[in-house]
Amino acid sequence: MPIRRPAPLAPPRQPTNADIDRVINAGSPPPAEVETSDVKFQMVIPSALCAVIDKLRRPTRTSRRAWILQAVYEKLEREDRLPRS
């Protein structure tokens, strides 16, 4: 039985503009807009809680950041603590 060379691989396909737009627009929309400047800070989340968040957000393909912000807004809204505009 002769040994055959593997078939050459096809060169990688160049992404189209539609592919690029799909990647750029794949992010989740931000939660409700707030009319104040953003505050940046770091937050440490226990790995067990992070695993639960990842499991819940995965079906919607929402980023952790957007998922956590939306959860905070929903909680504040339920407790009627959001500032009225």
Biopython code that builds the backbone (N, CA, C, O; Angstrom):
import numpy as np
from Bio.PDB.StructureBuilder import StructureBuilder

atoms = [
    (1, "MET", "N", (0.847, -1.170, 0.000)),
    (1, "MET", "CA", (0.000, 0.000, 0.000)),
    (1, "MET", "C", (0.896, 1.238, 0.000)),
    (1, "MET", "O", (1.669, 1.446, 0.935)),
    (2, "PRO", "N", (0.793, 2.056, -1.042)),
    (2, "PRO", "CA", (1.661, 3.233, -1.121)),
    (2, "PRO", "C", (1.207, 4.322, -0.139)),
    (2, "PRO", "O", (0.026, 4.441, 0.187)),
    (3, "ILE", "N", (2.162, 5.089, 0.306)),
    (3, "ILE", "CA", (1.866, 6.220, 1.197)),
    (3, "ILE", "C", (1.602, 7.437, 0.324)),
    (3, "ILE", "O", (2.384, 7.766, -0.568)),
    (4, "ARG", "N", (0.508, 8.084, 0.595)),
    (4, "ARG", "CA", (0.136, 9.259, -0.202)),
    (4, "ARG", "C", (0.400, 10.540, 0.586)),
    (4, "ARG", "O", (0.289, 10.579, 1.811)),
    (5, "ARG", "N", (0.742, 11.551, -0.139)),
    (5, "ARG", "CA", (0.897, 12.861, 0.475)),
    (5, "ARG", "C", (-0.486, 13.437, 0.757)),
    (5, "ARG", "O", (-1.421, 13.241, -0.020)),
    (6, "PRO", "N", (-0.607, 14.148, 1.876)),
    (6, "PRO", "CA", (-1.904, 14.779, 2.130)),
    (6, "PRO", "C", (-2.176, 15.870, 1.096)),
    (6, "PRO", "O", (-1.256, 16.492, 0.566)),
    (7, "ALA", "N", (-3.432, 16.079, 0.831)),
    (7, "ALA", "CA", (-3.825, 17.107, -0.126)),
    (7, "ALA", "C", (-3.427, 18.465, 0.425)),
    (7, "ALA", "O", (-3.523, 18.694, 1.631)),
    (8, "PRO", "N", (-2.981, 19.369, -0.438)),
    (8, "PRO", "CA", (-2.597, 20.696, 0.054)),
    (8, "PRO", "C", (-3.815, 21.430, 0.617)),
    (8, "PRO", "O", (-4.932, 21.305, 0.116)),
    (9, "LEU", "N", (-3.559, 22.196, 1.672)),
    (9, "LEU", "CA", (-4.638, 22.963, 2.289)),
    (9, "LEU", "C", (-4.969, 24.171, 1.437)),
    (9, "LEU", "O", (-4.088, 24.778, 0.827)),
    (10, "ALA", "N", (-6.232, 24.511, 1.402)),
    (10, "ALA", "CA", (-6.645, 25.693, 0.665)),
    (10, "ALA", "C", (-6.162, 26.929, 1.426)),
    (10, "ALA", "O", (-6.152, 26.927, 2.657)),
    (11, "PRO", "N", (-5.766, 27.976, 0.714)),
    (11, "PRO", "CA", (-5.322, 29.186, 1.412)),
    (11, "PRO", "C", (-6.491, 29.776, 2.215)),
    (11, "PRO", "O", (-7.651, 29.636, 1.827)),
    (12, "PRO", "N", (-6.178, 30.432, 3.328)),
    (12, "PRO", "CA", (-7.257, 30.998, 4.136)),
    (12, "PRO", "C", (-8.044, 32.032, 3.343)),
    (12, "PRO", "O", (-7.484, 32.799, 2.559)),
    (13, "ARG", "N", (-9.344, 32.035, 3.563)),
    (13, "ARG", "CA", (-10.244, 32.947, 2.857)),
    (13, "ARG", "C", (-10.142, 34.338, 3.471)),
    (13, "ARG", "O", (-10.145, 34.489, 4.692)),
    (14, "GLN", "N", (-10.054, 35.349, 2.616)),
    (14, "GLN", "CA", (-10.028, 36.726, 3.096)),
    (14, "GLN", "C", (-11.427, 37.102, 3.579)),
    (14, "GLN", "O", (-12.414, 36.803, 2.908)),
    (15, "PRO", "N", (-11.520, 37.759, 4.747)),
    (15, "PRO", "CA", (-12.851, 38.146, 5.224)),
    (15, "PRO", "C", (-13.449, 39.225, 4.329)),
    (15, "PRO", "O", (-12.746, 40.097, 3.820)),
    (16, "THR", "N", (-14.743, 39.144, 4.156)),
    (16, "THR", "CA", (-15.445, 40.153, 3.366)),
    (16, "THR", "C", (-15.847, 41.301, 4.287)),
    (16, "THR", "O", (-15.729, 41.199, 5.508)),
    (17, "ASN", "N", (-16.315, 42.379, 3.700)),
    (17, "ASN", "CA", (-16.793, 43.505, 4.512)),
    (17, "ASN", "C", (-17.961, 43.082, 5.397)),
    (17, "ASN", "O", (-18.103, 43.570, 6.518)),
    (18, "ALA", "N", (-18.790, 42.182, 4.898)),
    (18, "ALA", "CA", (-19.916, 41.691, 5.708)),
    (18, "ALA", "C", (-19.401, 40.929, 6.931)),
    (18, "ALA", "O", (-19.958, 41.056, 8.021)),
    (19, "ASP", "N", (-18.331, 40.134, 6.751)),
    (19, "ASP", "CA", (-17.740, 39.408, 7.875)),
    (19, "ASP", "C", (-17.206, 40.387, 8.916)),
    (19, "ASP", "O", (-17.415, 40.210, 10.116)),
    (20, "ILE", "N", (-16.521, 41.410, 8.446)),
    (20, "ILE", "CA", (-15.936, 42.398, 9.350)),
    (20, "ILE", "C", (-17.036, 43.161, 10.087)),
    (20, "ILE", "O", (-16.937, 43.372, 11.296)),
    (21, "ASP", "N", (-18.076, 43.575, 9.376)),
    (21, "ASP", "CA", (-19.192, 44.286, 10.014)),
    (21, "ASP", "C", (-19.879, 43.413, 11.054)),
    (21, "ASP", "O", (-20.278, 43.904, 12.110)),
    (22, "ARG", "N", (-20.020, 42.128, 10.766)),
    (22, "ARG", "CA", (-20.667, 41.215, 11.706)),
    (22, "ARG", "C", (-19.869, 41.128, 13.006)),
    (22, "ARG", "O", (-20.456, 41.080, 14.087)),
    (23, "VAL", "N", (-18.540, 41.107, 12.914)),
    (23, "VAL", "CA", (-17.699, 41.054, 14.108)),
    (23, "VAL", "C", (-17.798, 42.361, 14.888)),
    (23, "VAL", "O", (-17.927, 42.354, 16.112)),
    (24, "ILE", "N", (-17.738, 43.476, 14.174)),
    (24, "ILE", "CA", (-17.801, 44.780, 14.836)),
    (24, "ILE", "C", (-19.134, 44.963, 15.546)),
    (24, "ILE", "O", (-19.171, 45.479, 16.663)),
    (25, "ASN", "N", (-20.220, 44.551, 14.921)),
    (25, "ASN", "CA", (-21.555, 44.781, 15.481)),
    (25, "ASN", "C", (-22.040, 43.649, 16.375)),
    (25, "ASN", "O", (-23.209, 43.635, 16.762)),
    (26, "ALA", "N", (-21.171, 42.701, 16.711)),
    (26, "ALA", "CA", (-21.591, 41.541, 17.494)),
    (26, "ALA", "C", (-21.773, 41.862, 18.968)),
    (26, "ALA", "O", (-22.373, 41.067, 19.691)),
    (27, "GLY", "N", (-21.280, 42.991, 19.433)),
    (27, "GLY", "CA", (-21.406, 43.338, 20.847)),
    (27, "GLY", "C", (-22.849, 43.539, 21.247)),
    (27, "GLY", "O", (-23.711, 43.797, 20.407)),
    (28, "SER", "N", (-23.099, 43.422, 22.506)),
    (28, "SER", "CA", (-24.440, 43.613, 23.028)),
    (28, "SER", "C", (-24.744, 45.096, 23.151)),
    (28, "SER", "O", (-23.840, 45.895, 23.399)),
    (29, "PRO", "N", (-25.990, 45.469, 22.984)),
    (29, "PRO", "CA", (-26.320, 46.875, 23.178)),
    (29, "PRO", "C", (-26.160, 47.229, 24.650)),
    (29, "PRO", "O", (-26.405, 46.388, 25.515)),
    (30, "PRO", "N", (-25.758, 48.449, 24.945)),
    (30, "PRO", "CA", (-25.600, 48.812, 26.348)),
    (30, "PRO", "C", (-26.953, 48.855, 27.047)),
    (30, "PRO", "O", (-27.981, 49.066, 26.403)),
    (31, "PRO", "N", (-26.955, 48.655, 28.361)),
    (31, "PRO", "CA", (-28.208, 48.787, 29.087)),
    (31, "PRO", "C", (-28.689, 50.230, 29.024)),
    (31, "PRO", "O", (-28.079, 51.048, 28.335)),
    (32, "ALA", "N", (-29.739, 50.553, 29.708)),
    (32, "ALA", "CA", (-30.329, 51.889, 29.660)),
    (32, "ALA", "C", (-29.251, 52.962, 29.767)),
    (32, "ALA", "O", (-28.335, 52.864, 30.584)),
    (33, "GLU", "N", (-29.376, 53.979, 28.935)),
    (33, "GLU", "CA", (-28.379, 55.043, 28.916)),
    (33, "GLU", "C", (-28.485, 55.903, 30.170)),
    (33, "GLU", "O", (-29.582, 56.216, 30.632)),
    (34, "VAL", "N", (-27.343, 56.276, 30.709)),
    (34, "VAL", "CA", (-27.283, 57.156, 31.864)),
    (34, "VAL", "C", (-26.622, 58.440, 31.404)),
    (34, "VAL", "O", (-25.612, 58.394, 30.701)),
    (35, "GLU", "N", (-27.167, 59.579, 31.786)),
    (35, "GLU", "CA", (-26.676, 60.855, 31.298)),
    (35, "GLU", "C", (-25.552, 61.431, 32.157)),
    (35, "GLU", "O", (-25.450, 62.651, 32.286)),
    (36, "THR", "N", (-24.723, 60.601, 32.736)),
    (36, "THR", "CA", (-23.577, 61.067, 33.503)),
    (36, "THR", "C", (-22.326, 60.478, 32.888)),
    (36, "THR", "O", (-22.395, 59.563, 32.066)),
    (37, "SER", "N", (-21.190, 61.002, 33.287)),
    (37, "SER", "CA", (-19.943, 60.452, 32.756)),
    (37, "SER", "C", (-19.689, 59.079, 33.377)),
    (37, "SER", "O", (-20.130, 58.791, 34.489)),
    (38, "ASP", "N", (-18.981, 58.258, 32.646)),
    (38, "ASP", "CA", (-18.694, 56.904, 33.116)),
    (38, "ASP", "C", (-17.626, 56.924, 34.202)),
    (38, "ASP", "O", (-16.741, 57.780, 34.198)),
    (39, "VAL", "N", (-17.714, 55.989, 35.117)),
    (39, "VAL", "CA", (-16.717, 55.799, 36.160)),
    (39, "VAL", "C", (-16.092, 54.437, 35.920)),
    (39, "VAL", "O", (-16.803, 53.441, 35.787)),
    (40, "LYS", "N", (-14.776, 54.385, 35.865)),
    (40, "LYS", "CA", (-14.081, 53.126, 35.623)),
    (40, "LYS", "C", (-13.461, 52.633, 36.916)),
    (40, "LYS", "O", (-12.874, 53.406, 37.674)),
    (41, "PHE", "N", (-13.599, 51.340, 37.158)),
    (41, "PHE", "CA", (-12.970, 50.722, 38.316)),
    (41, "PHE", "C", (-12.815, 49.240, 38.045)),
    (41, "PHE", "O", (-13.473, 48.687, 37.163)),
    (42, "GLN", "N", (-11.944, 48.601, 38.806)),
    (42, "GLN", "CA", (-11.759, 47.159, 38.673)),
    (42, "GLN", "C", (-12.603, 46.459, 39.721)),
    (42, "GLN", "O", (-12.831, 46.985, 40.810)),
    (43, "MET", "N", (-13.062, 45.270, 39.377)),
    (43, "MET", "CA", (-13.877, 44.507, 40.302)),
    (43, "MET", "C", (-13.407, 43.053, 40.254)),
    (43, "MET", "O", (-13.146, 42.508, 39.181)),
    (44, "VAL", "N", (-13.305, 42.444, 41.415)),
    (44, "VAL", "CA", (-12.920, 41.035, 41.502)),
    (44, "VAL", "C", (-14.177, 40.239, 41.807)),
    (44, "VAL", "O", (-14.906, 40.548, 42.749)),
    (45, "ILE", "N", (-14.428, 39.208, 41.002)),
    (45, "ILE", "CA", (-15.602, 38.356, 41.179)),
    (45, "ILE", "C", (-15.116, 36.947, 41.510)),
    (45, "ILE", "O", (-14.239, 36.423, 40.825)),
    (46, "PRO", "N", (-15.670, 36.333, 42.543)),
    (46, "PRO", "CA", (-15.268, 34.956, 42.846)),
    (46, "PRO", "C", (-15.506, 34.052, 41.636)),
    (46, "PRO", "O", (-16.473, 34.230, 40.896)),
    (47, "SER", "N", (-14.622, 33.092, 41.449)),
    (47, "SER", "CA", (-14.700, 32.237, 40.259)),
    (47, "SER", "C", (-16.009, 31.463, 40.182)),
    (47, "SER", "O", (-16.523, 31.241, 39.085)),
    (48, "ALA", "N", (-16.560, 31.047, 41.319)),
    (48, "ALA", "CA", (-17.831, 30.311, 41.293)),
    (48, "ALA", "C", (-18.963, 31.208, 40.784)),
    (48, "ALA", "O", (-19.798, 30.765, 39.996)),
    (49, "LEU", "N", (-18.992, 32.466, 41.231)),
    (49, "LEU", "CA", (-20.023, 33.403, 40.771)),
    (49, "LEU", "C", (-19.827, 33.723, 39.293)),
    (49, "LEU", "O", (-20.798, 33.844, 38.545)),
    (50, "CYS", "N", (-18.575, 33.859, 38.876)),
    (50, "CYS", "CA", (-18.283, 34.132, 37.474)),
    (50, "CYS", "C", (-18.761, 32.975, 36.585)),
    (50, "CYS", "O", (-19.276, 33.202, 35.490)),
    (51, "ALA", "N", (-18.591, 31.761, 37.053)),
    (51, "ALA", "CA", (-19.045, 30.592, 36.287)),
    (51, "ALA", "C", (-20.564, 30.603, 36.132)),
    (51, "ALA", "O", (-21.082, 30.255, 35.070)),
    (52, "VAL", "N", (-21.274, 30.999, 37.175)),
    (52, "VAL", "CA", (-22.744, 31.082, 37.103)),
    (52, "VAL", "C", (-23.152, 32.166, 36.113)),
    (52, "VAL", "O", (-24.048, 31.960, 35.295)),
    (53, "ILE", "N", (-22.490, 33.325, 36.188)),
    (53, "ILE", "CA", (-22.798, 34.422, 35.267)),
    (53, "ILE", "C", (-22.531, 33.991, 33.829)),
    (53, "ILE", "O", (-23.347, 34.242, 32.943)),
    (54, "ASP", "N", (-21.390, 33.343, 33.596)),
    (54, "ASP", "CA", (-21.066, 32.895, 32.241)),
    (54, "ASP", "C", (-22.098, 31.918, 31.704)),
    (54, "ASP", "O", (-22.451, 31.967, 30.526)),
    (55, "LYS", "N", (-22.581, 31.032, 32.562)),
    (55, "LYS", "CA", (-23.582, 30.049, 32.131)),
    (55, "LYS", "C", (-24.895, 30.742, 31.769)),
    (55, "LYS", "O", (-25.556, 30.351, 30.806)),
    (56, "LEU", "N", (-25.274, 31.761, 32.528)),
    (56, "LEU", "CA", (-26.535, 32.459, 32.279)),
    (56, "LEU", "C", (-26.467, 33.386, 31.068)),
    (56, "LEU", "O", (-27.459, 33.544, 30.356)),
    (57, "ARG", "N", (-25.334, 33.986, 30.832)),
    (57, "ARG", "CA", (-25.233, 34.959, 29.743)),
    (57, "ARG", "C", (-24.922, 34.322, 28.400)),
    (57, "ARG", "O", (-25.171, 34.933, 27.361)),
    (58, "ARG", "N", (-24.389, 33.120, 28.396)),
    (58, "ARG", "CA", (-23.933, 32.479, 27.164)),
    (58, "ARG", "C", (-25.035, 32.353, 26.096)),
    (58, "ARG", "O", (-24.757, 32.638, 24.931)),
    (59, "PRO", "N", (-26.265, 31.942, 26.431)),
    (59, "PRO", "CA", (-27.275, 31.819, 25.371)),
    (59, "PRO", "C", (-27.568, 33.135, 24.652)),
    (59, "PRO", "O", (-27.939, 33.125, 23.478)),
    (60, "THR", "N", (-27.406, 34.260, 25.336)),
    (60, "THR", "CA", (-27.698, 35.549, 24.712)),
    (60, "THR", "C", (-26.463, 36.183, 24.091)),
    (60, "THR", "O", (-26.563, 37.230, 23.452)),
    (61, "ARG", "N", (-25.301, 35.564, 24.270)),
    (61, "ARG", "CA", (-24.032, 36.072, 23.737)),
    (61, "ARG", "C", (-23.759, 37.492, 24.210)),
    (61, "ARG", "O", (-23.235, 38.320, 23.465)),
    (62, "THR", "N", (-24.120, 37.760, 25.456)),
    (62, "THR", "CA", (-23.902, 39.064, 26.061)),
    (62, "THR", "C", (-22.556, 39.050, 26.778)),
    (62, "THR", "O", (-22.179, 38.038, 27.369)),
    (63, "SER", "N", (-21.838, 40.157, 26.731)),
    (63, "SER", "CA", (-20.559, 40.229, 27.436)),
    (63, "SER", "C", (-20.813, 40.230, 28.944)),
    (63, "SER", "O", (-21.900, 40.579, 29.402)),
    (64, "ARG", "N", (-19.798, 39.838, 29.699)),
    (64, "ARG", "CA", (-19.942, 39.865, 31.163)),
    (64, "ARG", "C", (-20.284, 41.267, 31.636)),
    (64, "ARG", "O", (-21.172, 41.453, 32.468)),
    (65, "ARG", "N", (-19.582, 42.243, 31.103)),
    (65, "ARG", "CA", (-19.789, 43.629, 31.508)),
    (65, "ARG", "C", (-21.236, 44.056, 31.287)),
    (65, "ARG", "O", (-21.875, 44.595, 32.190)),
    (66, "ALA", "N", (-21.744, 43.814, 30.091)),
    (66, "ALA", "CA", (-23.121, 44.204, 29.777)),
    (66, "ALA", "C", (-24.114, 43.424, 30.633)),
    (66, "ALA", "O", (-25.110, 43.986, 31.088)),
    (67, "TRP", "N", (-23.853, 42.139, 30.859)),
    (67, "TRP", "CA", (-24.769, 41.314, 31.654)),
    (67, "TRP", "C", (-24.831, 41.830, 33.087)),
    (67, "TRP", "O", (-25.915, 41.943, 33.659)),
    (68, "ILE", "N", (-23.668, 42.147, 33.673)),
    (68, "ILE", "CA", (-23.632, 42.626, 35.061)),
    (68, "ILE", "C", (-24.297, 43.998, 35.157)),
    (68, "ILE", "O", (-25.059, 44.243, 36.093)),
    (69, "LEU", "N", (-24.022, 44.903, 34.202)),
    (69, "LEU", "CA", (-24.676, 46.216, 34.220)),
    (69, "LEU", "C", (-26.189, 46.088, 34.120)),
    (69, "LEU", "O", (-26.924, 46.773, 34.831)),
    (70, "GLN", "N", (-26.651, 45.213, 33.238)),
    (70, "GLN", "CA", (-28.097, 45.023, 33.083)),
    (70, "GLN", "C", (-28.703, 44.476, 34.369)),
    (70, "GLN", "O", (-29.797, 44.884, 34.760)),
    (71, "ALA", "N", (-28.005, 43.554, 35.030)),
    (71, "ALA", "CA", (-28.499, 42.996, 36.293)),
    (71, "ALA", "C", (-28.597, 44.077, 37.364)),
    (71, "ALA", "O", (-29.559, 44.106, 38.131)),
    (72, "VAL", "N", (-27.609, 44.965, 37.419)),
    (72, "VAL", "CA", (-27.636, 46.056, 38.396)),
    (72, "VAL", "C", (-28.813, 46.987, 38.117)),
    (72, "VAL", "O", (-29.546, 47.356, 39.034)),
    (73, "TYR", "N", (-28.997, 47.369, 36.842)),
    (73, "TYR", "CA", (-30.126, 48.233, 36.482)),
    (73, "TYR", "C", (-31.461, 47.585, 36.856)),
    (73, "TYR", "O", (-32.339, 48.244, 37.413)),
    (74, "GLU", "N", (-31.610, 46.293, 36.548)),
    (74, "GLU", "CA", (-32.866, 45.610, 36.863)),
    (74, "GLU", "C", (-33.128, 45.590, 38.371)),
    (74, "GLU", "O", (-34.261, 45.798, 38.805)),
    (75, "LYS", "N", (-32.095, 45.343, 39.162)),
    (75, "LYS", "CA", (-32.258, 45.320, 40.620)),
    (75, "LYS", "C", (-32.640, 46.701, 41.137)),
    (75, "LYS", "O", (-33.562, 46.827, 41.943)),
    (76, "LEU", "N", (-31.937, 47.743, 40.680)),
    (76, "LEU", "CA", (-32.255, 49.097, 41.132)),
    (76, "LEU", "C", (-33.658, 49.521, 40.692)),
    (76, "LEU", "O", (-34.355, 50.225, 41.422)),
    (77, "GLU", "N", (-34.061, 49.096, 39.512)),
    (77, "GLU", "CA", (-35.403, 49.406, 39.017)),
    (77, "GLU", "C", (-36.469, 48.724, 39.873)),
    (77, "GLU", "O", (-37.479, 49.335, 40.221)),
    (78, "ARG", "N", (-36.234, 47.445, 40.210)),
    (78, "ARG", "CA", (-37.178, 46.704, 41.067)),
    (78, "ARG", "C", (-37.341, 47.366, 42.422)),
    (78, "ARG", "O", (-38.442, 47.424, 42.968)),
    (79, "GLU", "N", (-36.228, 47.867, 42.964)),
    (79, "GLU", "CA", (-36.258, 48.494, 44.272)),
    (79, "GLU", "C", (-36.619, 49.972, 44.203)),
    (79, "GLU", "O", (-36.594, 50.665, 45.220)),
    (80, "ASP", "N", (-36.956, 50.461, 43.006)),
    (80, "ASP", "CA", (-37.354, 51.844, 42.774)),
    (80, "ASP", "C", (-36.280, 52.815, 43.279)),
    (80, "ASP", "O", (-36.589, 53.806, 43.940)),
    (81, "ARG", "N", (-35.031, 52.520, 42.963)),
    (81, "ARG", "CA", (-33.914, 53.360, 43.406)),
    (81, "ARG", "C", (-33.214, 54.070, 42.257)),
    (81, "ARG", "O", (-32.212, 54.751, 42.477)),
    (82, "LEU", "N", (-33.711, 53.926, 41.056)),
    (82, "LEU", "CA", (-33.098, 54.624, 39.930)),
    (82, "LEU", "C", (-33.529, 56.086, 39.967)),
    (82, "LEU", "O", (-34.691, 56.381, 40.249)),
    (83, "PRO", "N", (-32.603, 57.005, 39.683)),
    (83, "PRO", "CA", (-32.978, 58.413, 39.678)),
    (83, "PRO", "C", (-33.993, 58.701, 38.566)),
    (83, "PRO", "O", (-33.878, 58.178, 37.458)),
    (84, "ARG", "N", (-34.952, 59.511, 38.866)),
    (84, "ARG", "CA", (-35.988, 59.885, 37.880)),
    (84, "ARG", "C", (-35.423, 60.969, 36.968)),
    (84, "ARG", "O", (-34.731, 61.877, 37.427)),
    (85, "SER", "N", (-35.725, 60.869, 35.666)),
    (85, "SER", "CA", (-35.239, 61.906, 34.763)),
    (85, "SER", "C", (-36.363, 62.718, 34.188)),
    (85, "SER", "O", (-36.124, 63.636, 33.404)),
]
sb = StructureBuilder()
sb.init_structure("model")
sb.init_model(0)
sb.init_chain("A")
sb.init_seg("    ")
for serial, (resi, resn, name, xyz) in enumerate(atoms, 1):
    if name == "N":
        sb.init_residue(resn, " ", resi, " ")
    sb.init_atom(name, np.array(xyz, "f"), 0.0, 1.0, " ", f" {name:<3s}", serial, name[0])
structure = sb.get_structure()
